[in-house]
Amino acid sequence: MTPQWTRRSFFAAAGMPALAAAWQREARRNVLYINADDLNHRFSTYGFDFVRTPNLDRIAQRGVRFDRAYCQYPLCGPSRASIMTGLGPEATGVMDLQTHFRTQMPKVVTMGQLFQKNDYYVARVGKIYHYSNPGGIGTDGQDDAPTWMHRVNPSGIDKKEEPQIINYTPGRGIGSSLNFYCSPAKDEEHTDGLVALETIKLMEERRRDPWFLGAGFYKPHCPYIAPKKYFDMVPIDKVKLVPFEEWEMSIAPKWAYWTRPANWGLTEKQRLEVMQAYYAAVLFLDANVGRLLDALDRTGQAERTVICFWSDHGYGLGEHGQWKKQSLFEHAARTPMLIAGAGVLARGRGCGRTVESLDVYPTLADLAGLRATPEYLHGTSLRPLLEDPAARWDRPAVTQVRRRDGQRWVMGSSIRNERHRYTMWDEANEGEELYDYVKDPRELKNLAREASAGGVKAALKARLGATVKSRRETPIEVIA
């Protein structure tokens, strides 16, 4: 029988093990792990054609667009800790912007650590874990040193232009307010432009090694700073407000609303200007993503690279009178997610199955063929959906957020399947929500007290309770 030779087996048989090992390393799949900060679904990849994002569209054409992907906690620090550890927020102990997951889980194996254990070069440029923005730009922020072999912290002109910013919400910190600046500087002078350039440099330097590179962009997070040309691409006379009526602030329990008063009291003109600036920042993000894709193609690494694009959570622009995140409504819990490239069989297709940010860690480990993936991860590999986006799938998504009430905390927990969302506040002692997205995509009718929806509510409540309980305890393996 004639042997089936591979290049590795040929080199090994010929007494050249070093060449065999080199070929094995070169043949392994890279991972380009691209993170956006505070990105919602208002761009063309998800059907919002007013904001044309040709480069994010390119990723979707090379793989699968997840239409129902949800974060674990709609706030930067907790969400990023969950996606990188593969564990929910009650396990990590991170539910604010100050706590570091290592205080509760000193021995957890993060995604980056697992790739290192499998002989990958692992580095990040910019923001993957939590950073204050813009205060943390140029620093390590709340990074996790063991996750990376190399870290780069670019700092551009946007860090220096704060005095120029227009702020329509005085009294709020500059990183949590509605503020913007139309910059005269070039793309590559801004922090995100530098993130793209430094990531490309690592791609070129490490082209012979299997690598995991995190490209952490700071936009479209406020302050919404972008070069002027991107503002010009979204003329303000074409921007349209998100539909809103004052009575929407009474649909759900009081805990559901983070922005008070509605729209923080902004005039319609101010809201339009903020939206224009946000969209400009999205376009700037897309341009920088395009630079990464061009570099992959130019260096001949595209065919052996998995591309994962995600945002830490969604973002409100006036839905229910709410802005930004920290909400369990659809606009904040739902997050963009694209997985493409090597190992993804489905190309240019959308997936309507309900998935979570927790699923990213096991998915990338699966696509890269890693050894010793932790068994305690709360997510599951999305590989079946990357082969067939319509494959059978029965995993809902759980999102949580906390509210403070004097000396006590009120936890909101929400479960989403392909049709409904059920939310309970303080285990339902502080109120409930239930929405049917087939009949009510804008969440205008809370069905939680409707007798006709009792069966749906009971089933979702039971599953939510069981899921939250199963994810609450920190696995002993990550402590000792």
C-alpha positions as CSV (number, residue, x, y, z in Angstrom):
1,M,0.0,0.0,0.0
2,T,1.5,3.4,-1.0
3,P,2.0,5.7,2.1
4,Q,0.1,9.0,2.1
5,W,2.8,11.5,2.7
6,T,2.3,14.9,4.3
7,R,5.0,17.5,4.2
8,R,5.6,16.9,7.9
9,S,5.8,13.1,7.7
10,F,8.1,13.4,4.7
11,F,10.5,15.6,6.6
12,A,10.4,13.3,9.6
13,A,11.1,10.2,7.5
14,A,14.0,12.0,5.8
15,G,15.6,12.6,9.2
16,M,14.8,16.3,9.3
17,P,12.6,16.6,12.5
18,A,13.4,20.3,12.9
19,L,11.8,20.9,9.5
20,A,8.9,18.7,10.3
21,A,8.3,20.7,13.5
22,A,8.6,24.0,11.7
23,W,6.1,22.8,9.1
24,Q,3.7,21.7,11.8
25,R,3.9,25.1,13.5
26,E,3.4,27.0,10.2
27,A,0.4,24.9,9.3
28,R,-1.5,25.6,12.5
29,R,-4.4,28.1,12.5
30,N,-3.8,31.7,13.7
31,V,-6.5,33.6,15.5
32,L,-7.1,37.3,14.9
33,Y,-9.2,38.4,17.8
34,I,-10.7,41.8,17.1
35,N,-12.6,43.6,19.8
36,A,-14.8,46.7,19.5
37,D,-15.9,48.8,22.5
38,D,-19.5,49.7,22.9
39,L,-20.6,48.7,19.4
40,N,-24.3,48.1,18.7
41,H,-25.9,46.7,15.6
42,R,-26.5,49.9,13.7
43,F,-24.1,49.2,10.8
44,S,-24.6,47.6,7.4
45,T,-23.4,44.1,8.3
46,Y,-26.6,43.9,10.4
47,G,-28.9,45.6,7.8
48,F,-28.5,49.2,8.9
49,D,-27.3,50.6,5.6
50,F,-27.1,54.2,6.6
51,V,-23.8,53.3,8.3
52,R,-21.8,51.5,5.6
53,T,-19.1,49.2,7.0
54,P,-17.6,47.4,4.0
55,N,-14.8,45.8,6.1
56,L,-17.0,44.3,8.7
57,D,-19.1,43.2,5.8
58,R,-16.0,41.4,4.4
59,I,-15.6,39.4,7.6
60,A,-19.3,38.4,7.5
61,Q,-18.8,37.3,3.8
62,R,-15.9,35.0,4.9
63,G,-17.9,33.4,7.7
64,V,-21.0,33.5,9.9
65,R,-22.8,36.5,11.3
66,F,-24.5,35.8,14.6
67,D,-27.8,37.6,14.7
68,R,-28.7,36.6,18.3
69,A,-25.4,36.9,20.3
70,Y,-25.6,38.2,23.8
71,C,-23.1,39.4,26.4
72,Q,-23.1,38.2,30.0
73,Y,-23.0,41.6,31.6
74,P,-23.6,44.9,29.7
75,L,-20.6,46.7,31.1
76,C,-17.0,46.6,29.9
77,G,-15.1,45.1,32.9
78,P,-17.5,42.2,33.7
79,S,-18.2,41.4,30.1
80,R,-14.5,41.2,29.1
81,A,-13.6,39.1,32.2
82,S,-16.3,36.6,31.2
83,I,-15.3,36.2,27.6
84,M,-11.6,35.8,28.5
85,T,-12.1,33.3,31.3
86,G,-15.2,31.6,29.9
87,L,-17.1,32.0,33.1
88,G,-20.2,34.1,34.1
89,P,-20.0,37.2,36.2
90,E,-21.1,35.7,39.4
91,A,-18.3,33.1,39.1
92,T,-15.6,35.7,38.2
93,G,-16.8,38.1,40.9
94,V,-16.5,41.0,38.4
95,M,-19.6,43.1,38.3
96,D,-18.0,46.6,38.3
97,L,-15.1,48.4,36.8
98,Q,-12.7,48.0,39.7
99,T,-12.6,44.3,40.6
100,H,-10.1,42.1,38.9
101,F,-11.0,38.5,38.3
102,R,-7.7,37.2,39.7
103,T,-8.8,38.2,43.2
104,Q,-11.4,35.5,43.2
105,M,-9.8,33.2,40.6
106,P,-6.0,33.3,41.0
107,K,-5.4,30.1,39.0
108,V,-8.0,30.4,36.2
109,V,-6.6,29.6,32.7
110,T,-7.6,32.5,30.5
111,M,-8.1,32.1,26.7
112,G,-4.7,33.6,26.1
113,Q,-3.0,31.3,28.6
114,L,-4.5,28.2,26.9
115,F,-3.1,29.3,23.6
116,Q,0.3,29.8,25.2
117,K,0.1,26.3,26.7
118,N,-0.4,25.1,23.1
119,D,2.8,26.8,21.8
120,Y,1.2,29.9,20.3
121,Y,2.6,33.3,20.3
122,V,0.1,35.4,22.2
123,A,0.0,39.1,22.2
124,R,-2.4,42.0,22.4
125,V,-2.5,45.6,21.1
126,G,-4.9,48.0,22.8
127,K,-7.9,47.2,24.9
128,I,-9.0,43.6,25.5
129,Y,-9.5,43.6,29.3
130,H,-11.1,46.7,30.9
131,Y,-9.4,50.1,30.6
132,S,-11.0,53.4,31.5
133,N,-11.5,55.4,28.3
134,P,-9.8,57.7,27.7
135,G,-8.0,57.8,31.0
136,G,-6.4,54.3,30.6
137,I,-5.3,54.8,27.0
138,G,-1.5,54.2,26.8
139,T,-1.4,52.1,30.0
140,D,-1.9,48.5,30.9
141,G,-5.3,49.4,32.5
142,Q,-6.8,46.4,34.3
143,D,-5.0,44.0,32.0
144,D,-4.0,40.4,33.0
145,A,-0.3,39.9,32.5
146,P,-0.3,36.1,32.4
147,T,-2.7,36.1,29.5
148,W,-0.1,37.6,27.1
149,M,3.5,37.2,26.1
150,H,3.7,40.7,24.7
151,R,1.5,43.8,25.2
152,V,1.4,47.1,23.3
153,N,-0.4,50.2,24.6
154,P,-0.8,52.8,21.8
155,S,-1.8,56.3,22.7
156,G,-2.9,58.7,20.0
157,I,-3.9,62.3,19.6
158,D,-7.4,61.5,20.8
159,K,-6.0,61.0,24.3
160,K,-4.6,64.6,24.2
161,E,-7.6,66.4,22.7
162,E,-10.0,66.2,25.6
163,P,-10.2,70.0,26.1
164,Q,-11.8,70.2,22.6
165,I,-14.6,67.8,23.4
166,I,-18.2,68.9,23.2
167,N,-20.0,67.4,26.3
168,Y,-23.8,67.4,26.4
169,T,-24.0,65.7,29.8
170,P,-21.9,67.8,32.2
171,G,-21.4,66.3,35.6
172,R,-20.7,62.9,34.3
173,G,-17.2,61.6,33.8
174,I,-15.8,62.0,30.4
175,G,-15.7,58.3,29.8
176,S,-19.4,57.8,30.7
177,S,-21.0,60.9,29.1
178,L,-22.3,61.8,25.7
179,N,-19.4,63.8,24.2
180,F,-17.6,64.0,20.9
181,Y,-15.0,65.7,18.8
182,C,-14.5,66.0,15.0
183,S,-10.7,65.6,14.8
184,P,-8.6,67.2,12.0
185,A,-5.8,64.6,12.6
186,K,-5.1,61.7,10.3
187,D,-6.3,58.1,11.0
188,E,-2.8,56.9,12.1
189,E,-2.5,59.7,14.6
190,H,-5.4,58.3,16.6
191,T,-5.1,55.5,19.1
192,D,-7.2,53.1,17.1
193,G,-5.2,53.8,14.0
194,L,-2.1,52.9,16.0
195,V,-3.8,49.8,17.3
196,A,-4.2,48.7,13.7
197,L,-0.6,49.5,12.7
198,E,1.0,47.8,15.7
199,T,-1.2,44.7,15.2
200,I,-0.1,44.5,11.5
201,K,3.5,44.8,12.6
202,L,3.1,41.7,14.9
203,M,1.4,39.8,12.0
204,E,4.4,40.5,9.8
205,E,7.0,39.7,12.4
206,R,5.4,36.4,13.5
207,R,4.2,35.1,10.1
208,R,6.2,31.9,10.6
209,D,4.6,31.1,14.0
210,P,1.1,30.2,15.0
211,W,-0.2,33.2,16.7
212,F,-3.2,34.6,18.7
213,L,-3.3,38.4,18.3
214,G,-5.8,40.5,20.2
215,A,-6.6,43.8,18.4
216,G,-8.5,45.9,21.0
217,F,-10.1,49.0,19.5
218,Y,-11.3,51.8,21.7
219,K,-14.1,53.0,19.4
220,P,-16.9,53.7,19.2
221,H,-16.8,54.2,23.0
222,C,-17.1,57.8,24.1
223,P,-15.7,60.3,23.7
224,Y,-16.8,59.8,20.1
225,I,-13.6,61.1,18.5
226,A,-12.9,60.4,14.8
227,P,-11.2,62.1,11.9
228,K,-13.4,64.7,10.1
229,K,-13.9,62.6,7.0
230,Y,-15.9,60.0,8.9
231,F,-18.3,62.7,10.2
232,D,-18.7,63.9,6.6
233,M,-19.9,60.4,5.7
234,V,-22.9,60.6,8.0
235,P,-24.5,64.0,7.2
236,I,-26.5,65.1,10.2
237,D,-29.6,66.0,8.1
238,K,-29.9,62.3,7.2
239,V,-29.5,61.0,10.8
240,K,-32.8,59.8,12.3
241,L,-33.7,59.6,16.0
242,V,-34.6,56.3,17.6
243,P,-38.4,56.2,18.1
244,F,-39.3,56.9,21.7
245,E,-42.4,58.0,23.7
246,E,-42.2,59.0,27.4
247,W,-44.6,56.2,28.4
248,E,-42.0,53.7,27.5
249,M,-40.2,54.5,30.8
250,S,-43.0,52.8,32.7
251,I,-43.2,49.5,30.7
252,A,-40.8,47.7,33.0
253,P,-39.9,47.7,36.7
254,K,-37.9,50.8,37.8
255,W,-34.7,48.8,37.9
256,A,-34.8,48.3,34.2
257,Y,-33.9,51.9,33.5
258,W,-30.4,53.2,33.9
259,T,-30.8,56.6,32.1
260,R,-32.9,59.0,34.0
261,P,-34.4,61.3,33.0
262,A,-35.2,59.9,29.6
263,N,-32.4,60.8,27.1
264,W,-30.7,62.6,30.0
265,G,-32.8,65.6,29.0
266,L,-31.0,66.2,25.7
267,T,-32.8,68.2,23.0
268,E,-33.5,66.5,19.7
269,K,-30.7,68.5,18.0
270,Q,-28.2,67.4,20.7
271,R,-29.3,63.7,20.3
272,L,-28.8,63.9,16.5
273,E,-25.3,65.4,16.9
274,V,-24.3,62.6,19.4
275,M,-25.7,60.0,17.0
276,Q,-23.8,61.4,14.1
277,A,-20.6,61.3,16.2
278,Y,-21.2,57.7,17.3
279,Y,-21.8,56.6,13.7
280,A,-18.6,58.4,12.6
281,A,-16.7,56.5,15.3
282,V,-18.2,53.2,13.9
283,L,-17.0,54.1,10.4
284,F,-13.5,54.8,11.8
285,L,-13.5,51.5,13.5
286,D,-14.5,49.8,10.3
287,A,-11.6,51.4,8.4
288,N,-9.1,50.1,10.9
289,V,-10.6,46.6,10.7
290,G,-10.0,46.9,7.0
291,R,-6.4,47.6,7.5
292,L,-6.0,44.3,9.4
293,L,-7.8,42.3,6.7
294,D,-5.7,43.8,4.0
295,A,-2.6,42.9,6.0
296,L,-3.8,39.3,6.4
297,D,-4.3,39.0,2.6
298,R,-1.0,40.8,1.8
299,T,1.1,38.5,4.0
300,G,-0.6,35.4,2.7
301,Q,-2.0,34.4,6.1
302,A,-5.7,34.8,5.5
303,E,-6.4,31.2,4.6
304,R,-5.0,29.8,7.8
305,T,-6.4,32.5,10.2
306,V,-9.6,32.4,12.2
307,I,-11.1,35.9,12.5
308,C,-13.3,36.6,15.6
309,F,-14.9,40.0,15.8
310,W,-17.0,40.9,18.8
311,S,-18.1,43.8,21.0
312,D,-18.2,43.7,24.8
313,H,-21.9,44.5,24.7
314,G,-24.5,46.5,22.8
315,Y,-25.2,50.2,23.1
316,G,-28.3,52.4,23.5
317,L,-28.9,55.5,21.4
318,G,-32.3,56.4,22.8
319,E,-34.2,53.1,22.9
320,H,-36.7,53.4,25.8
321,G,-35.0,56.7,26.5
322,Q,-31.8,54.8,27.4
323,W,-28.3,55.5,26.4
324,K,-25.2,53.4,26.5
325,K,-25.2,50.1,28.3
326,Q,-26.1,48.8,31.8
327,S,-29.5,47.6,30.7
328,L,-31.2,44.3,30.1
329,F,-33.1,45.5,27.2
330,E,-32.2,44.1,23.8
331,H,-30.2,47.1,22.6
332,A,-27.6,46.6,25.4
333,A,-27.6,42.9,26.0
334,R,-27.3,42.0,22.3
335,T,-23.8,42.2,20.8
336,P,-22.3,41.9,17.3
337,M,-20.3,38.7,16.7
338,L,-18.7,37.5,13.5
339,I,-16.5,34.4,13.2
340,A,-14.8,33.7,9.9
341,G,-11.9,32.3,8.0
342,A,-10.0,29.1,8.6
343,G,-12.2,26.2,9.9
344,V,-15.5,28.0,9.2
345,L,-17.3,26.0,6.6
346,A,-20.4,28.3,6.2
347,R,-19.6,31.5,4.3
348,G,-21.6,34.6,4.0
349,R,-24.5,33.3,6.2
350,G,-26.4,34.7,9.1
351,C,-27.2,32.5,12.2
352,G,-30.4,33.0,14.1
353,R,-29.5,30.7,17.0
354,T,-29.1,32.2,20.4
355,V,-25.5,32.3,21.5
356,E,-23.4,33.9,24.2
357,S,-20.0,35.7,24.6
358,L,-19.1,32.8,26.8
359,D,-19.1,30.6,23.7
360,V,-16.1,32.4,22.1
361,Y,-13.4,30.8,24.3
362,P,-14.4,27.1,23.6
363,T,-15.1,27.9,20.0
364,L,-11.7,29.3,19.3
365,A,-10.0,26.5,21.2
366,D,-11.9,24.0,19.1
367,L,-11.1,25.7,15.8
368,A,-7.4,25.9,16.7
369,G,-7.4,22.2,17.9
370,L,-6.0,23.1,21.3
371,R,-5.2,20.6,24.0
372,A,-6.4,20.7,27.6
373,T,-9.3,23.2,27.2
374,P,-10.7,23.6,30.7
375,E,-13.8,21.5,31.4
376,Y,-15.4,24.0,33.6
377,L,-16.1,26.6,30.9
378,H,-19.7,27.9,30.9
379,G,-20.0,28.2,27.2
380,T,-19.9,25.7,24.4
381,S,-18.2,25.5,21.0
382,L,-20.1,27.1,18.2
383,R,-18.5,24.9,15.6
384,P,-21.7,23.1,14.6
385,L,-23.2,26.5,13.7
386,L,-20.1,27.5,11.8
387,E,-20.7,24.4,9.7
388,D,-24.5,24.8,9.4
389,P,-26.0,28.0,10.9
390,A,-29.4,26.4,10.9
391,A,-28.3,23.3,12.9
392,R,-30.3,22.2,15.9
393,W,-29.4,24.3,18.9
394,D,-31.1,24.6,22.3
395,R,-29.0,26.9,24.4
396,P,-30.5,30.2,25.6
397,A,-28.4,33.3,26.6
398,V,-28.2,34.7,30.1
399,T,-27.3,38.4,30.8
400,Q,-27.1,40.0,34.2
401,V,-26.7,43.5,35.7
402,R,-26.8,44.9,39.3
403,R,-28.5,47.9,40.7
404,R,-27.7,49.6,44.0
405,D,-30.6,50.3,46.4
406,G,-29.0,52.1,49.4
407,Q,-27.0,49.4,51.2
408,R,-28.3,46.5,49.2
409,W,-27.8,45.3,45.6
410,V,-30.6,44.2,43.3
411,M,-29.6,41.7,40.7
412,G,-31.3,41.6,37.4
413,S,-31.1,38.3,35.5
414,S,-32.4,37.8,32.0
415,I,-32.8,34.9,29.7
416,R,-33.2,35.1,25.9
417,N,-34.2,32.4,23.4
418,E,-34.9,32.8,19.8
419,R,-38.4,34.4,20.4
420,H,-38.7,35.6,24.0
421,R,-36.8,37.4,26.8
422,Y,-37.7,36.9,30.4
423,T,-36.1,39.1,33.1
424,M,-36.4,38.9,36.9
425,W,-35.2,41.5,39.4
426,D,-34.1,40.2,42.8
427,E,-35.3,36.7,42.0
428,A,-38.6,38.3,40.8
429,N,-39.3,40.0,44.2
430,E,-38.7,43.4,42.5
431,G,-40.5,42.7,39.3
432,E,-40.5,40.8,36.0
433,E,-40.4,41.4,32.3
434,L,-41.4,39.2,29.4
435,Y,-41.2,40.2,25.7
436,D,-42.2,38.4,22.5
437,Y,-39.9,39.6,19.7
438,V,-41.9,38.1,16.9
439,K,-44.9,40.3,17.8
440,D,-43.1,43.1,19.6
441,P,-39.5,43.7,18.4
442,R,-39.3,47.1,20.2
443,E,-40.2,45.7,23.6
444,L,-43.3,47.8,24.1
445,K,-45.5,45.3,25.8
446,N,-44.4,43.6,29.0
447,L,-46.3,40.3,29.1
448,A,-45.1,39.3,32.6
449,R,-48.5,39.7,34.1
450,E,-50.5,38.3,31.1
451,A,-52.2,35.1,32.0
452,S,-52.0,33.9,28.4
453,A,-48.2,34.1,28.6
454,G,-48.0,32.2,32.0
455,G,-46.7,29.0,30.5
456,V,-43.9,30.7,28.5
457,K,-42.9,32.7,31.6
458,A,-42.8,29.7,33.9
459,A,-40.6,27.7,31.6
460,L,-38.2,30.6,31.0
461,K,-38.1,31.5,34.7
462,A,-37.2,27.9,35.6
463,R,-34.5,27.6,33.1
464,L,-33.0,31.0,34.0
465,G,-33.0,30.1,37.7
466,A,-31.3,26.8,37.0
467,T,-28.7,28.3,34.7
468,V,-27.8,31.2,37.1
469,K,-27.5,28.7,40.0
470,S,-25.2,26.4,38.0
471,R,-22.9,29.3,37.0
472,R,-22.8,31.0,40.4
473,E,-20.1,29.1,42.2
474,T,-16.4,29.6,41.2
475,P,-14.9,26.3,40.1
476,I,-12.4,24.9,42.6
477,E,-9.8,24.4,39.9
478,V,-9.4,28.2,39.4
479,I,-8.8,28.9,43.1
480,A,-6.3,26.3,44.2
